[in-house]
Every structure is written in C-alpha cells, then in structure tokens.
Amino acid sequence: MEEIFSLLTQQRTQEATNRILQRLSEQNNNEFIENFIHSLNRLTNEYITVSKAIYPSVLKLIGIENDMLRYSLVLSLKILVEQDPSLIIPYSKEYLTSPNANSREGMLQLLSFAANAHPNEIKPLLDMVVGLLADPMDFVQNKAMEFLNTLGKHCKLEVEEKILEFLKSTSDEKTHQNAEKVLKEIVNIKDLESEAMDKKHLEIQKKVLDKKEQDITQEEVKLKQEEIKKREEEVAHQKERKEQEEIYTQKKKELEKKEEALRERELELKIARILVEEKEKDVQEEIIKQKADILEQELEINRKRAELQKAEKEIELKILEEKKRTMVHNEDKRTEKRLNIINKDLEDDKEEEYEKIETNSN
C-alpha cells in the first residue's frame, strides 16, 4: 500500500487505481487485502475519487470470513454510502440475496448507513429487506431489524405497512417476534404526538387486514383484532411515558450530531459510538423487563452487540497504530530531506570559499 500511496502523492491517480484493482483480482493475496482494508479509511478520506472508482471491487470483500477485517471494511465504506447512496443501490439485490450470510449482513449495515442520510433513496428496497426478518441466520435477522428501525425513523408509515403485509405470508413464530420488536421500536418515534395520528396508524393497520379478510379464517380475524387491541393498549401506555421518551430522543439526536462532527477523528468517533451503544443497551434492558418470554432472544442480541463492540475497538486501535507508524515514517523522511538540504548548502559554501581562495592566490 505504501507503493500505491506513493503513486497517489505523485498525482499518478490512474496508475494507482489500476494497481489496486489488479491486486484485488489476484488469487491468494490475503496479506495485501488485510493491508488494503486497514488503509481504506485513509484512502477514502484523502482520495475519495479513487475510492469511488474501485468501489465495486471493494464491495466484493464484505463476505470475507475474518470478522475484524469485515467490520473494519464496512465502517470504512460508511462515509461513501452516506455521501452517495447511488454507489450501493445497484448492488443491493445481489448482496441481499447472496448465499453468503456475511455478505447479506454487510450489505444491510451499509444500507442502514445510507438510510439514515438518504431515506427516500433507500425506501424502494423495503420489500427485499423485510423478507430478511425470516433469514436463516440470527445475525442477519438482527441487521435487518436495525435497518428497519433506522428507516422507520424517517418513513414509519411505509415500514409499518410493509411489515404487516409481509406477516400475512408467514406463520413462523420467530419472524413474527422480530417484526413485533421492529414495530414497537418505530412506534416510539416522536410522531405519536396527537390522538389523530394514533388513530391514523390504527386505521392503516385495519385497512391492511381488511385486504386479506376474505382469505383468512374467522379465528385468524379474531387474532388480528386482538393484536390491534393490544397495539392500542401499547400506544396508550407509550403516551404516559412520552416525556421520558422525548428526553431520550433529544439525547440520542445530540449524540448523532456529535458522531457526524467527529467522523474523521477516529479516537473521538470510538467514544461517541460507545456512548450510543450504552444508550441502546439501556433501551434493550427496558424491553427485556417488559418481555420476559423473549429473554433468550434479547440476550443473544446483546451478546452479538458486545462482540461487535469488541471487534470495533480492536479495529480502531489497529488503525491508530497504523497511522502512528505512517506519521513516524513520514517524519523520518522529512527529517532526512532537511538534512540533505543542509549538507548540500554546507558543501556549496565550502566550494564558494575554495573558489575565493583560488582567486586570491592567482
């Protein structure tokens, strides 16, 4: 990678781009891929044009087995997809339907980043992502839920309608539990400020149920009515906690603003991420208290989140060490260059003195 950055420093951008694409296409180049992923954050920050040019090839790496490298890669691509969601949308179907679960998870995470910044551009992918609530792998299901929660902050009604429509096609208990958690999470958004809005949500749910009413049994109708009644009770309970939730929402927005402002400063970004995750853990603990019957699933989610946090910490430390080594190396080069200039000046002075002596002698 030092050779590639040297080419970029010399403004030989196309040559550097071709070299990266060539190395990524080679077989058995694990060492280069590891170095490349660790350097990707620097490449994205300093040479974003090159990052966009190699993006399709880089995207193929999100299915790698090494968790630390995969999470580091996804985080390094965050700034690109947040700035330009059109980079990822054309590849979303390929990776969301990939037989590689790591690829599905990685694409969901990138789409979450893009959805937070550009919800309207990502909204057409709702149908495809909702189906991943029934993915065979738990960690993919969890990422799908995170994506729906993120998009639900901006497009709550569309997310609710798509989820309820999808539930008509499956009777899987785990899938229904996943959908219920997402619906409860997005209901907590500050949209529920008036009685009219509450009624509007319930009317949409009833309309979706009415579309399939002729095709279901009387018993299913009764169950759905009970579900609506339960949702109404939940909305009433949420109103009682509205003041507390508004305070939490305000704090969460403040943390998100801090995270955006400190994105390019890796150490402070890690601190902001830890604070956000602590708030998320507090929310998860509250859900666990209210839903004792799904304790095992919530504990699994917390365990995976802790693993991700640990991996991210290790990634950040490794990136900082790499930056430190690069800074020391660059400083050594600059010192050597200054010494060479000083030595050259001294030699020039000696030659001028010698010429003066020769002139005087003559």
N, C-alpha and C positions, 0 to 999 in steps of 0.2 A: 504493500500500500504506500510505502514511502516513495517508491518509484513513480506511482500514479500521482501522488500529491506534488511531486517534483514537476511532473509534466503540467499539472494544473497551474502551479506557480509560474511556470514559463508561458502560460496562456496557450498551451497546446491542448486545448479542450477536447477537440475531436479525437485526437490520438489517445488521450487518457480514457475517453468514453469507450473507444474500440477495445482498448486493453482490458478494461473492466469486463465488458461483455464477453470477450474471448476467455478470460479466466473463469468466469461464472459458468461457461458452457463446457469446460473441461471436466473429465472424469477424475475421481479420487483427488479432489483439491480441497479437502476438509480444512487444512491449515489456512489456505487463502480465504475461504468462506468465513472462518472464525475471525480472522483479522479484519476482513471487509465489514462484517457486522459490527464489530467494535468501533470501526472508523466511520460507520454510516451516519452517525449523528453529526460528526464534523463535516462530512461531505454534504449533508442536507443543509446545514447552517451556512456553509461558505460557498457551495457551488450547487445551488438548487436547480439550475438548468441541467446540469449533468445528472442529478438525482431523478429528474423527471424523464430524461432520455433513457435511463436504464431501468425505470420503474417496473415494466412488465417482467423483466428477468429477475429483478429483486423479489417480486411478489411470489415467484415460484419457491422461494426459500421458506415461506411461512409454514410449510408442512414438515419441517425437519424435526427429528426426534429430541434433540437437545433442548430442554425447556428453557434454560437460561438464555441461550442464543435466540430461541424463537421469540421470547418475550422482549428481549433487547431489540430485535428486528422490528417488532410491531410498534414499540414505543418510538423508535427512530423514524418510522413512517408516519407517525401521528401528525406532525406539522404539515406534511404534504397533503394528506387527505382532508385536513381541516381547511387548508387554503384552497384546494381544488378537488371537490368530490368527483369530478368527471374522470379523474385518474383511476378511480376504483370501481365506479358503477359498471363499466363494460365487462369487468371480470367477476362481478359478484355472483352471478348464476353458476359459473364454472367452479368456483371455490366453495360456495354454499352447498352444492350437490356433490362435492368431491368425496370419494370413498375414504379419504384420509381425514380422520376426525380432527387432527391438529390444524389442517387447512381450513376446515369449517369453523373451528374456534377462532383462528387468526382473522379470518375474513369478518366474522361477527364483531370482533373487537375493533377492527378498522372502520367498519360501518357505524359502530357506536360513536367513534370519534367524529366521523363525518356528520352523523345525525344530530349531534349536539350543536354543530356550527351551521349546517345546511339541512334542516329537517325536511323542507319541501322537495329537495332534490332526491333525498333518500326514501321518502314516503312510498313511491311506487314499488319498493322491494318488500313491503309489508307482508303480502301473501306468502312469499317464499320463506321469510324469517319466521312467521307464525307457525309454519309447519315444523320448524326445528324444535318446538316445545315438546315434540314427541321423538326427538332424536335418540338413537340407541345409547349414546354416551351422556352421562350425567353432566360432565363439564361443558359439553356443547349446549345442553339444555339451559344451564346456568347463564352462559354467554348470550343465548337467545333472549332470556328473561331480562338481562341487563340492557340489551339493545332496545327491547320494547319499553322498558322503564324510561330510558333516555329519550326515545322518540315520543313517548307518551307525555313528556313534559311540554311538548310543542304541538302535538297532534292527538290529544287524548281521545276525542270522539272517534276518529278513524281507527285508532288502535283498539279501542273497546269493541267496536263493531266487527273488526276483522277477527278478533279473538273469539267472540261469541259465535260468529259464523263458523269458524273452524271447529269449535267444540261440537257442532252438530254432526260432524263426520267421524267422531271418535268417542269411544266409551272407556278408553284407558284411564284408570284412576290417577296414575302419576301425571299424565298430561293435564287432566282437569285440575289437579293440585297446583301444577306450575302456572296454569292460566289464572287460577284464582289468586295466587300471590301477585302476579303482574297487575291484575285488575285492582286489587286492594292498594297496591303501591301507587298507581297513577291516579286513583281516586283521591289520594292525599294531596294532590296538587291544588294550588290555591284557587282553582276555578270554581270550587263549591262555595261561593260567597252569598248566594241568594237562593231562596226557595224555588224560584222559577228555573234556575239552572239545574237544581236537583231533579225536578220533575222532567226536565228535558232529557237527562241521562236515562231515567227510568223509561220514558216513552220510547227512546231509541231501542233499548233492550227488548221492550214488549213488541215493537214492530218486527225485530229480527226473529223473535219467537213465533209471531203470527205467520211469517212467511212459510214456516215448516209445520204449522199446526195440523194441517190435513194429513201429513205423512207420519205423524207420531201417534202413539197410543195415548189413551186417557191418563194412564199412570204417569207417562213422561210429562204431559201437560201439567199435572199436579206437582211434579218435582220441580219443574221450571218456575211455577208460580211460587212455590216455597222458596226457591232461590232468589226470586225478585223480592219477596218479603224480607228475606234475610239481608239482602243488599240495602233495602230501605232502612232496616234497623241499624245497619252499619253506618249509613250516611248520617242518621240521627245522632249516633254515638260520636262520629267524627266531628260534628258541629260543636259538641261540648268541648272537644279538645282543640278547636280551631285556633285559639290564641296561642297555645303552646306550639302548634304546628307552624304557625306563621313566623314565630321566633326562630324555629329550626330552619325554615325555608330561607329566611333572611341571612342566617349564619352560613348556610350552605352556599348561597349566591356570593357572599363575601369571599368564601374560600375559593370558589371557582374563579372569581376575578383575580385573586392573588395568584392562583395557579397559572392563569393566562399571562399575567405580567411577568412571572418568573420562569417562563417556559424554557428560555435559553440558558438559564443558570441552573445547572444540574443539581447542585447541592441543595439549593433552596426549593427546587421542584420536589425533591425527595421528602423534605419536611412538610410541604403542603399536601403531598399525597398521603402521608401518614396521618395528618390531621383529618383529611376527608375519610379515610378508611376507619378511623376511630369513631367518627360520627355514624358511618354506615353500620359499624358493629353495635352501636347503641340502638339503632333502629331495629337491627336483627334481634337484639335481646328482647325488645319490646314485643316483637312478633312472636318470639318463642314463648313468652309468658301467656299470650292470648291464644296460641295454637299449640297446646301440649301434644295433641295427637300427631303432629308432624315434626316432632323434636328431632328424630333421626335425620330427616332430610335437611333441616336447618343447620344441624351440627356439621353435616358433610359440606355444606356451602361455606361455613366459617372456616373449616379446615383447609379447603382449597384456596380461599382468600388469603389465609395465613401463609400458605406455600407460595402463592404469587408474590406476596409482600416480601418474603424472604429472598425469592429469586430476584425481585426488582432491586432490593438493597445490594445484593451481590453484584448485580449488573452495574449499578451506579458507582460502587466502589471500584470496580474494574475499569470503568470508563474514566473515572477521575485519575486512577493510576496511569492509564494510557496517556491522558492529557498532560499529566505531570512529566512523564518521560519525554513526551514530544516537546514540551516547553524547555526542559533542560537541554535536550539535543539542539534545539534551535538557538538557545542562548549560547551554547558552546560554539556553534557555527558563527554566530555574530561576533563573539569574542575573538575567535581565530581570524576572522576577516579584518577586525580592527587592528590586531597585532601585525598582520601582514602589511596593512597600510602604513602603520607607524614605522615598521622596519624599512619599508620602501622609501619613506620620507628621509629616514636617517641615512640610507645609502645615497640618496640624491644629494643630501647636504655634504656628505663626505666627498662625492665626486666634484661638486662645485668648489669645495675648499682645495681639493687637489689641483683643479684647473687654475685656480688663483695662484697657488704656489708655483706651478709650472710657468705661468705668465710672468710672475715676478722674477723668476730665475732667468728667463730669457731676456 
